[in-house]
Amino acid sequence: MQIHQLAVKASVKSRKRIGRGGKRGTYSGHGGKGQTARSGRNFRPIIREVLKRYPKLRGYKNHVVSVEPEVVSLKDLESNFNKGQTVTPRALVEKRVAPRVSGQYPQIKIVGVGVISKSLKIAKCQVSKTAKEKIEKAGGSVKVQS
């Protein structure tokens, strides 16, 4: 027996011709050529486009933001408090004169707008000069916030 007389007993299966339609696509497992054949493709990431549109903020970002106090006038105290009561941030929130700030009692500054005739005790609040004069003139007291 010689080599040219040898024959395969199993039937020879022809190779599958791929990329001819059907279930698998054009490339059918063979991939595409460089940068997906280059024509008209834009492969820049979308997030990069978004980031480039943001304004660029200069300097350090760890600065503390100052909290502005809630402003309350003397006419608000006159209409919401009785003679001899103590005015604190907690009392102002309970009487809905001032709102809570992020779930906490706010810093309060009392300004001298309006007239006050009741003697009130002011505690834990900032008070303007004119407001302090009017409160003390009405017989009230101001405990300086430390």
C-alpha positions as CSV (number, residue, x, y, z in Angstrom):
1,M,0.0,0.0,0.0
2,Q,1.3,3.4,-0.9
3,I,0.3,6.9,0.3
4,H,-1.7,7.7,-2.8
5,Q,-3.9,4.7,-2.0
6,L,-5.0,5.9,1.4
7,A,-8.5,7.2,1.8
8,V,-10.5,8.8,4.7
9,K,-13.4,6.6,5.8
10,A,-15.4,9.5,7.3
11,S,-17.2,11.9,5.0
12,V,-15.4,15.2,4.4
13,K,-17.4,18.1,5.7
14,S,-17.0,21.3,3.7
15,R,-16.1,24.4,5.7
16,K,-18.8,26.9,6.6
17,R,-18.8,30.0,4.4
18,I,-19.4,32.9,6.8
19,G,-20.3,36.5,6.2
20,R,-23.0,35.7,3.6
21,G,-26.2,36.9,5.5
22,G,-28.2,34.7,7.8
23,K,-27.9,34.7,11.6
24,R,-24.3,36.0,11.7
25,G,-23.4,39.4,10.5
26,T,-21.1,40.8,7.9
27,Y,-17.9,40.1,9.8
28,S,-19.2,37.0,11.4
29,G,-16.6,36.4,14.0
30,H,-13.7,37.7,11.9
31,G,-13.8,41.2,13.4
32,G,-13.4,44.5,11.6
33,K,-10.2,46.1,10.3
34,G,-8.5,49.0,12.1
35,Q,-10.7,51.3,14.2
36,T,-13.6,49.6,12.6
37,A,-12.6,50.5,9.1
38,R,-12.2,54.2,9.9
39,S,-14.8,55.7,7.7
40,G,-17.0,58.3,9.5
41,R,-16.5,56.9,13.0
42,N,-16.2,59.1,16.1
43,F,-14.8,57.1,19.0
44,R,-14.4,59.9,21.5
45,P,-16.2,58.9,24.7
46,I,-19.4,60.8,25.4
47,I,-18.5,61.5,29.0
48,R,-15.5,63.5,27.7
49,E,-17.7,65.7,25.6
50,V,-19.8,66.4,28.7
51,L,-16.8,67.2,30.9
52,K,-15.4,69.6,28.3
53,R,-18.6,71.7,28.5
54,Y,-18.4,72.3,32.3
55,P,-16.9,75.6,33.4
56,K,-13.4,75.1,34.8
57,L,-13.3,76.1,38.5
58,R,-9.9,77.5,39.6
59,G,-8.2,77.1,42.9
60,Y,-8.8,74.8,45.9
61,K,-12.2,73.3,46.5
62,N,-12.0,72.7,50.3
63,H,-13.0,76.2,51.5
64,V,-15.8,76.4,54.1
65,V,-19.0,78.1,52.9
66,S,-20.1,80.7,55.4
67,V,-23.7,80.4,56.7
68,E,-25.8,83.5,56.5
69,P,-28.0,83.9,59.6
70,E,-31.8,84.1,59.3
71,V,-33.0,87.7,59.7
72,V,-35.8,88.3,62.2
73,S,-37.2,91.8,62.8
74,L,-38.6,93.3,66.0
75,K,-42.1,93.5,64.6
76,D,-42.0,89.6,64.2
77,L,-41.0,89.3,67.9
78,E,-43.7,91.8,68.9
79,S,-46.5,89.8,67.2
80,N,-45.3,86.3,68.2
81,F,-44.1,86.5,71.8
82,N,-45.7,87.5,75.1
83,K,-44.2,89.7,77.8
84,G,-41.3,88.1,79.6
85,Q,-40.7,85.2,77.2
86,T,-37.3,84.1,76.1
87,V,-36.4,84.3,72.4
88,T,-34.1,81.6,71.2
89,P,-33.6,80.0,67.8
90,R,-35.6,77.0,69.0
91,A,-38.5,79.2,70.1
92,L,-38.5,81.0,66.7
93,V,-38.6,77.7,64.8
94,E,-41.5,76.4,67.0
95,K,-43.5,79.6,66.4
96,R,-42.6,79.3,62.7
97,V,-41.0,82.7,62.5
98,A,-37.8,81.1,61.2
99,P,-37.3,77.9,59.2
100,R,-35.0,75.0,60.0
101,V,-31.7,75.0,58.0
102,S,-30.9,71.4,56.9
103,G,-32.7,69.9,59.9
104,Q,-31.0,72.1,62.5
105,Y,-31.9,75.3,64.4
106,P,-30.6,78.2,62.4
107,Q,-28.4,81.1,63.4
108,I,-30.6,84.1,64.0
109,K,-29.9,87.8,63.7
110,I,-32.5,90.2,65.1
111,V,-32.6,93.5,63.3
112,G,-34.2,96.8,64.5
113,V,-37.1,97.0,62.0
114,G,-40.3,97.9,63.7
115,V,-41.3,98.8,67.2
116,I,-41.2,96.6,70.3
117,S,-43.1,97.4,73.5
118,K,-42.8,94.0,75.4
119,S,-39.9,93.1,77.6
120,L,-38.3,90.0,76.1
121,K,-35.2,88.0,77.0
122,I,-33.0,87.4,73.9
123,A,-30.6,84.5,74.1
124,K,-28.4,82.6,71.6
125,C,-29.1,85.2,68.9
126,Q,-27.1,87.9,67.2
127,V,-28.6,91.3,67.7
128,S,-28.0,94.6,65.8
129,K,-27.2,97.8,67.6
130,T,-30.5,99.5,67.0
131,A,-32.4,96.3,67.9
132,K,-30.5,96.0,71.2
133,E,-31.2,99.6,72.1
134,K,-34.9,99.2,71.4
135,I,-35.2,95.9,73.4
136,E,-33.4,97.4,76.4
137,K,-35.5,100.5,76.2
138,A,-38.6,98.3,76.4
139,G,-37.3,96.6,79.5
140,G,-35.9,93.5,77.9
141,S,-32.5,91.9,78.1
142,V,-30.0,90.7,75.5
143,K,-27.6,87.9,76.4
144,V,-24.6,88.2,74.1
145,Q,-23.9,85.1,71.9
146,S,-20.4,83.8,72.4
